[in-house]
């Protein structure tokens, strides 16, 4: 894989991504003053736009970017934004990308309604464009994301998650949307099921690698404005792959002691204890090796395509996503 910066990865679709940003803003226009105010606020929170980037690169690689590609990119970004807003409500989050969250500024009721509005706008874009194949894909994604979140909540309460359940959760919660981005991008450009299937699996494998890396950062990351705070998952009693492996490798008494610390509510001292435990039993290296397996699968999914700038950018995006430090 060729390592590139995000600005270099974007280059093959730089013009199209700029066009997408204009269309995305236009899709959120409303005559309701409060909606206009909040959507302008959201536009200030500039994320990496990884999901529309995936749609457009997948579309270009699969046959070429067209109007359906832009609608697909808008659809997934609207869905993603809606889920972030709803997640902040569920988590009582006070910030998002360094800004006060929607629920912190306008309270939960407005935040929930805004998330619903964004989802509805995305679905209407697909209906108006007669992109009924997109609707089939995206509704299945919403189902998977909801099931994954509910399964994680249930398992978090019991603290009894194993590797098989962990992979089901991250496949549904995280990988499903990245898989959808790549599938919709391909569907916008081709009817070839082999190409569509390869792009779908590329997104799935990328998403799993992405989430494992995110979970590793909980044990080795640093506190940054836009980054992931160290020990955040531990404080929320989330059992992720590095900890699952360490618990499996540790003696019974030590394993029970760590679970008791997590269950009673981890403060800073308990977080440090859990992080040391995971490092002691090689949980981070194990999780890293599994993440690399999935990155290799993602890159192999692209082998059916001829070499091109778009393919190189997608390969580089794999490296960018899984080797990030925050």
C-alpha positions, 0 to 999 in steps of 0.5 A, a space after each residue: 500500500 502506498 501511504 498518502 495524506 488525505 489531500 493526496 488521496 482526494 486528488 483523483 476526485 477533487 473536483 467532484 468532491 467540491 461539487 458534492 459539498 455544494 450539492 450537499 449544502 443545497 440538499 439541506 436547505 429549508 424554509 424553517 429558520 431553526 433548521 437553517 440555523 442548525 444546519 449552518 452550525 453543522 457545516 462549520 464542524 468540518 469532518 474528513 468526509 470519509 464516507 462521501 469520499 468512499 462513494 465517489 472513489 468507488 463510483 469512479 473506479 467502477 465505471 465513472 462518477 455521475 448524478 447517481 454517484 452524487 445522490 448516493 454520496 449525499 444519502 450516506 452523509 445524511 445518514 451518517 450525520 443523523 446517526 452522529 446526532 442521535 448518538 450524542 443524545 444517547 451518550 449525553 455527549 457535550 461536544 462533537 469535533 471540538 464544537 458543543 454538540 447539537 443536544 448540548 446547544 438545542 437540547 435533546 428533543 430538537 437533536 432527535 428531530 433533527 436526526 430524523 429530518 436528516 434521515 428523511 432528507 436522505 431517503 427523499 433524495 433517493 426517492 426523487 432520483 428513483 434510486 430504489 436500489 439505494 433504498 434497499 441497501 440503506 434500509 438494511 444498513 439502518 437495521 444492521 446499525 440499530 441491531 449492532 448498537 442494541 447488541 452492544 448495549 446488552 452485552 455491556 450490561 452483562 460484560 460477557 462479550 466474546 470475539 464472535 459477538 465483538 465482530 458481529 457488533 463492529 460489522 453491524 455498527 461500523 462496517 455496515 455503513 462503510 460497506 454501503 458507501 462502497 456498494 452504493 458508489 459501485 451501483 451508481 456506475 455499474 450493474 456488474 454484480 462481481 464489481 458491486 460485490 467486491 466493492 461491498 466487501 472492500 468497505 466491510 473489511 475496511 470498516 472492521 479494520 477501522 473499528 479495531 484500530 479505533 478500539 486500540 486507540 482507547 488503550 494507546 491514544 492521547 487526549 486531543 480536541 478531535 481525537 479519542 480520549 484514552 480509556 473512554 471505552 473502559 469508562 463506558 464498560 465497553 469490552 473490545 478486542 484488546 481487552 477480550 484477548 487479554 481476559 482470555 489469556 489471563 489467569 482466572 483470578 486476575 480476569 475476575 478482578 479486572 471485570 470487577 474494576 470495570 463493573 463498579 465504574 472505572 475512574 482514572 486509577 481503574 482505567 490505568 489498571 485495565 490498560 496495564 492489564 491489556 498491555 501485560 497480556 499482549 491484547 494490543 499487539 493481538 488486535 493490531 495483527 487482526 486489524 492488519 489481516 482485514 486491511 490485507 483483505 480490503 486491498 485484495 478486494 481491489 485486485 479485480 480492478 486495473 491499476 488506476 489513480 482511483 484504486 491507488 487512492 482507495 488502497 492508500 485510504 486503507 493505510 490512512 484509516 488504520 494507521 491513524 494516531 487519533 
